[in-house]
Every structure is written in C-alpha cells, then in structure tokens.
Amino acid sequence: MSLLNLNSKKLRIALKAYEPSLLDDSCRQIIESVRLEGTEVTGPVPLPTKRRIYCVLRSPHVNKDSREHFEMRTHKRLIDIHSPSNSVLESLRNLDIPSGVDVEIKALRS
C-alpha cells in the first residue's frame, strides 16, 4: 500500500514544534532514515520563528498599568525528499516522532 502518489517527484515535509531541540532531533531522525534508503534530501531549512505574545492583567480588579506578557514561539523546519520510493515512505511511516512535533507531508510534482 502506497502512502502517497508515487508520480510525485518530491516530498515536502514541514515540521513545527514549540521546543527547538525536539524539532532538530526529529529532523535528524528523518534525514538519517531517508539517507539510509539512498535517496537525496534537501534540508532541514529553518523557517522564521512565529512569536505569539499574550498580554494579561496581573490584577483581577484594578491596576490596569500592571500587566504581564507571555510568549509562545513556534519553530519550523522544511525538508525536501527528491524522487521518493516505497521503501522511503515505509521508513518514514515507521519513525517514532515525539508528541510535541507536528509533521505535515505534501507530495509535489515540480
């Protein structure tokens, strides 16, 4: 059973995580498994970090001037796999990626 259409010439893997060390470990794991299959890999390409800042009042009633800021950073990486085969797809499927890492795979024809 094929995971994606093998008419595609390239797989683009986008990874997102709040923790950069988890993200880098996952990228390393993906690249090692694909290179063991003998397929060409481009990446990981670091994309800009998205910063989300939340401003919260410290007091529930008064003192509007007293505020606290919280920040969430989303780190992103991009990996391209050129001319994937079924064995590459199976090795990607069998990887154990940590739960804090979001993985999105797209098949490109270009």
C-alpha angles and dihedrals in degrees: 000000000000119000095207137014106280091209085083116102096205141027118212115203117194117193126192130183142154091224114063095201092057089048094051092047091051091049091050091049093051094046093048093050093048094046090051086061090054098246126140116250131192118200161317089235111189112226123201115288113245113225119202114189123194122195116206131181110243094211123055094216119020139003101075089178091065107081137158127214126213125189134203118193121199113199119201136195132184126209125185122201114198120217099349122204133205091263090056091051091049092049090051090049092053095051119116104225118184118254094244093064122084113209124195121182123196129182114223126194098199 
